[in-house]
Amino acid sequence: MSERYEIVLSCFLRCDVPESVLAACRWHLGMTPDCPEGLDEEEHPWPLFPTCPGSRLPGGDSAALRRSESMEDERGRPVWELFARNYWVDDNLLMLDALLALVAPHVAVQGYGGYLRHEHDMEPTVFVFREGRYARVPLARVD
């Protein structure tokens, strides 16, 4: 029987993100139907964040990639907002690292980038972005 997780990806991407990375993000979010050319099919075998109308998450799944209306880089150019919240089976966890590694070098704001949480756990594991990389950081137990 599969384990289930709530996954949240929430970060700002630089305004100069390569189109190939944006195309991969759009595909993973379910915004485009075809896998972008050049994306490694072994690391990215299927879209990870398409929304499901029947999601078991309160409020449902959500996914967005858009130019920010409130956040700009140091030259006044709007950055990209990347957000996804989905209910996953554990099989998708194997592909999460490839997606995080793809976006990490393009993150505009270092630090928090989302989390994963087993559906029955209270403590999430947080993603952080620093210096073009990402890491998973377990949080301390909350009683």
CORWOCOR-V147035 format. One record per pair of residues at least 12 apart in sequence whose C-alpha atoms are under 10 Angstrom apart, sorted by the first residue. I is the first residue (numbers start at 1). J is the second residue. D is the distance in Angstrom with one decimal. If there is no record, write none. Layout:
BEGIN
[[I:J:D] [I:J:D]]
END
This chain:
BEGIN
[[1:89:9.7] [1:90:9.8] [2:88:9.6] [2:89:6.1] [2:90:6.2] [2:91:7.9] [3:88:8.4] [3:89:5.8] [3:90:5.3] [3:91:8.6] [3:118:7.6] [3:119:8.2] [3:120:9.8] [4:87:6.9] [4:88:5.5] [4:89:4.6] [4:90:5.9] [4:91:9.3] [4:92:9.8] [4:93:9.9] [4:117:8.7] [4:118:6.1] [4:119:5.7] [4:120:8.6] [5:57:9.8] [5:86:8.2] [5:87:5.7] [5:88:5.1] [5:89:6.4] [5:90:6.9] [5:92:9.5] [5:93:8.8] [5:116:6.6] [5:117:5.4] [5:118:4.4] [5:119:5.0] [5:120:8.5] [5:121:9.3] [5:124:9.9] [6:56:9.6] [6:57:7.6] [6:61:9.5] [6:85:7.1] [6:86:5.8] [6:87:4.8] [6:88:6.3] [6:89:9.1] [6:115:8.1] [6:116:5.7] [6:117:5.3] [6:118:6.4] [6:119:6.2] [6:120:9.7] [6:124:9.1] [7:49:9.0] [7:61:9.7] [7:84:7.7] [7:85:5.6] [7:86:5.4] [7:87:6.4] [7:88:7.0] [7:93:9.3] [7:96:9.5] [7:114:7.6] [7:115:5.9] [7:116:4.5] [7:117:6.6] [7:118:8.8] [7:119:9.7] [7:124:9.4] [7:125:9.7] [7:126:9.9] [8:49:9.5] [8:61:9.7] [8:62:9.4] [8:63:9.5] [8:83:7.3] [8:84:5.5] [8:85:4.4] [8:86:6.7] [8:87:9.1] [8:113:8.2] [8:114:4.9] [8:115:5.2] [8:116:6.4] [8:117:8.9] [8:126:9.2] [8:127:9.2] [9:49:9.4] [9:63:9.1] [9:82:7.2] [9:83:5.4] [9:84:5.1] [9:85:6.5] [9:86:9.1] [9:100:8.8] [9:112:9.4] [9:113:5.9] [9:114:4.4] [9:115:6.7] [9:116:8.7] [9:126:9.7] [9:127:8.2] [10:63:9.8] [10:64:9.6] [10:81:7.7] [10:82:5.8] [10:83:4.5] [10:84:6.6] [10:85:8.5] [10:112:7.8] [10:113:5.0] [10:114:5.1] [10:115:8.6] [10:127:9.3] [11:80:8.4] [11:81:6.2] [11:82:5.4] [11:83:6.6] [11:84:9.6] [11:103:9.3] [11:104:9.5] [11:106:10.0] [11:107:6.9] [11:108:7.9] [11:109:7.3] [11:110:8.7] [11:111:8.9] [11:112:7.5] [11:113:5.2] [11:114:7.5] [11:128:9.6] [11:129:8.9] [12:65:9.6] [12:66:9.8] [12:67:9.4] [12:68:8.5] [12:71:8.5] [12:72:9.7] [12:78:9.9] [12:79:6.5] [12:80:5.5] [12:81:4.7] [12:82:6.0] [12:83:8.6] [12:103:9.8] [12:106:8.6] [12:107:5.8] [12:108:5.4] [12:109:6.1] [12:110:8.9] [12:113:8.6] [13:65:9.6] [13:66:9.9] [13:67:9.3] [13:68:9.7] [13:73:9.8] [13:78:9.6] [13:79:5.9] [13:80:4.8] [13:81:6.3] [13:82:7.1] [13:103:7.7] [13:104:8.7] [13:105:9.0] [13:106:5.5] [13:107:4.4] [13:108:4.8] [13:109:7.5] [13:110:10.0] [14:72:8.8] [14:73:7.3] [14:77:9.1] [14:78:8.2] [14:79:5.1] [14:80:6.3] [14:81:9.1] [14:105:9.3] [14:106:5.7] [14:107:5.9] [14:108:4.6] [14:109:8.3] [15:67:8.3] [15:68:9.5] [15:72:8.2] [15:73:7.3] [15:76:9.9] [15:77:6.6] [15:78:6.1] [15:79:4.4] [15:80:6.1] [15:81:9.8] [15:106:8.8] [15:107:9.6] [15:108:8.1] [16:77:9.3] [16:78:9.7] [16:79:8.1] [16:80:9.1] [16:106:8.2] [16:108:9.8] [17:79:9.0] [17:80:8.4] [17:103:8.9] [17:105:9.2] [17:106:6.0] [17:107:8.8] [17:108:9.7] [18:106:8.6] [20:36:7.5] [20:37:8.2] [20:38:8.1] [20:39:8.4] [21:36:9.2] [21:39:9.1] [21:99:9.8] [21:102:7.1] [21:103:7.1] [21:106:8.8] [22:36:9.7] [22:65:8.4] [22:66:10.0] [22:80:9.3] [22:82:9.7] [22:103:9.0] [23:35:8.4] [23:36:6.2] [23:37:9.0] [23:39:9.5] [24:36:6.1] [24:37:8.9] [24:38:9.4] [24:39:7.2] [24:44:9.1] [24:47:8.9] [24:99:8.7] [24:102:8.7] [24:103:9.5] [25:47:8.9] [25:48:9.5] [25:49:9.1] [25:64:9.4] [25:65:7.6] [25:82:8.3] [25:99:8.3] [25:102:9.1] [25:103:8.4] [26:47:9.1] [26:49:9.4] [26:50:9.6] [26:63:9.4] [26:64:8.5] [26:65:7.0] [26:66:9.9] [26:82:9.6] [27:46:8.8] [27:47:6.1] [27:48:8.6] [27:49:8.6] [27:50:8.4] [28:44:8.6] [28:46:7.5] [28:47:4.0] [28:48:5.1] [28:49:5.4] [28:50:6.7] [28:63:9.3] [28:84:9.6] [28:99:8.6] [29:47:6.7] [29:48:6.8] [29:49:4.5] [29:50:4.9] [29:51:7.5] [29:62:8.8] [29:63:5.8] [29:64:7.1] [29:65:8.0] [29:82:9.4] [29:83:8.9] [29:84:7.3] [29:85:9.9] [30:46:9.9] [30:47:6.5] [30:48:8.1] [30:49:6.5] [30:50:4.3] [30:51:7.1] [30:63:8.1] [30:64:9.5] [31:47:9.7] [31:49:9.6] [31:50:7.8] [31:51:9.6] [31:63:8.7] [31:64:8.6] [31:65:8.9] [32:47:9.7] [32:50:9.9] [33:47:9.1] [34:46:9.9] [34:47:9.5] [35:47:8.1] [39:102:10.0] [40:98:9.4] [42:95:8.9] [42:98:9.7] [43:94:8.6] [43:95:6.1] [43:96:9.0] [43:97:8.7] [43:98:5.9] [43:99:8.3] [44:92:9.9] [44:94:9.8] [44:95:6.4] [44:96:8.9] [44:97:9.9] [44:98:7.1] [44:99:7.7] [45:92:9.8] [45:95:8.0] [46:92:9.0] [46:95:8.8] [47:92:9.4] [47:95:9.6] [48:84:9.5] [48:86:8.6] [48:88:8.5] [48:92:6.9] [48:93:9.2] [48:95:7.9] [48:96:7.8] [48:99:8.7] [49:61:8.4] [49:62:8.1] [49:63:6.8] [49:64:9.7] [49:83:9.6] [49:84:6.5] [49:85:7.4] [49:86:6.3] [49:87:8.8] [49:88:8.7] [49:92:9.7] [50:62:8.0] [50:63:7.2] [50:84:8.8] [50:85:9.4] [50:86:7.9] [51:63:6.7] [51:84:8.8] [51:85:8.4] [51:86:7.0] [51:87:9.0] [52:86:8.2] [52:87:8.7] [55:86:7.8] [55:87:6.6] [55:88:9.5] [56:86:9.2] [56:87:7.0] [56:88:10.0] [56:119:9.9] [57:85:8.9] [57:86:7.5] [57:87:6.4] [57:119:9.2] [59:85:9.9] [60:85:8.2] [60:86:7.6] [60:87:8.5] [61:84:7.6] [61:85:5.4] [61:86:4.8] [61:87:7.0] [62:83:7.7] [62:84:5.5] [62:85:5.2] [62:86:6.7] [62:87:9.9] [63:82:7.9] [63:83:5.6] [63:84:4.1] [63:85:6.4] [63:86:8.2] [64:80:9.9] [64:81:7.4] [64:82:5.9] [64:83:5.2] [64:84:6.3] [64:85:9.4] [65:80:6.8] [65:81:5.5] [65:82:4.7] [65:83:6.5] [65:84:8.7] [66:78:9.8] [66:79:8.6] [66:80:5.6] [66:81:5.4] [66:82:7.0] [66:83:9.1] [67:79:5.9] [67:80:4.5] [67:81:6.0] [67:82:9.0] [68:80:5.6] [68:81:5.7] [68:82:9.5] [69:81:9.3] [71:108:9.9] [72:108:9.4] [73:108:7.8] [73:109:9.5] [79:107:9.5] [79:108:7.4] [79:109:9.8] [80:106:9.9] [80:107:9.2] [80:108:8.6] [81:107:9.9] [81:108:9.7] [82:103:9.6] [82:107:9.7] [82:113:9.6] [83:113:9.3] [83:114:8.8] [84:114:9.0] [85:114:9.1] [85:115:9.5] [85:116:9.7] [86:116:9.8] [87:116:9.8] [87:117:9.8] [87:118:9.7] [87:119:8.5] [88:116:9.6] [88:117:10.0] [88:118:9.4] [88:119:9.4] [89:118:9.8] [90:118:9.2] [93:116:9.2] [97:134:8.9] [97:135:9.5] [97:136:9.9] [100:113:9.2] [100:127:8.7] [100:128:9.8] [100:129:8.9] [100:133:8.3] [100:134:6.8] [100:135:9.0] [101:129:9.7] [101:132:8.4] [101:133:6.7] [101:134:6.8] [101:135:9.6] [102:132:9.6] [102:133:9.3] [102:134:9.9] [103:129:9.4] [103:132:8.4] [103:133:8.7] [103:134:9.1] [104:128:9.2] [104:129:6.2] [104:130:7.8] [104:131:8.2] [104:132:5.0] [104:133:5.1] [104:134:6.0] [104:135:9.7] [105:129:8.6] [105:130:8.7] [105:131:7.3] [105:132:3.8] [105:133:6.3] [105:134:8.8] [106:129:9.7] [106:131:9.6] [106:132:6.9] [106:133:9.4] [107:129:7.2] [107:130:8.4] [107:131:8.8] [107:132:7.2] [107:133:9.1] [107:134:9.8] [108:129:9.4] [108:130:9.9] [108:132:9.7] [109:129:8.1] [109:130:8.7] [110:128:7.4] [110:129:5.3] [110:130:5.3] [110:131:7.5] [110:132:8.8] [110:133:9.7] [110:134:9.6] [111:126:10.0] [111:127:8.2] [111:128:4.9] [111:129:5.0] [111:130:6.2] [111:131:9.7] [111:134:9.0] [111:135:9.8] [112:126:7.3] [112:127:6.1] [112:128:4.6] [112:129:6.5] [112:130:9.1] [112:134:9.6] [112:135:9.9] [112:137:9.9] [113:126:7.4] [113:127:5.1] [113:128:5.1] [113:129:6.3] [113:130:9.9] [113:134:8.5] [113:135:9.5] [113:136:9.7] [114:126:5.8] [114:127:5.2] [114:128:7.3] [114:129:9.5] [114:136:9.5] [115:127:5.4] [115:128:8.7] [115:136:8.2] [115:137:8.9] [115:138:9.3] [116:136:9.1] [116:138:9.6] [117:138:9.9] [122:139:9.9] [122:141:7.9] [122:142:7.4] [122:143:9.0] [123:138:7.6] [123:139:6.2] [123:140:7.2] [123:141:6.1] [123:142:6.9] [123:143:9.8] [124:136:9.9] [124:137:8.7] [124:138:6.6] [124:139:6.3] [124:140:9.0] [124:141:9.2] [125:137:5.5] [125:138:4.3] [125:139:6.1] [125:140:9.5] [126:138:6.1] [126:139:7.1]]
END
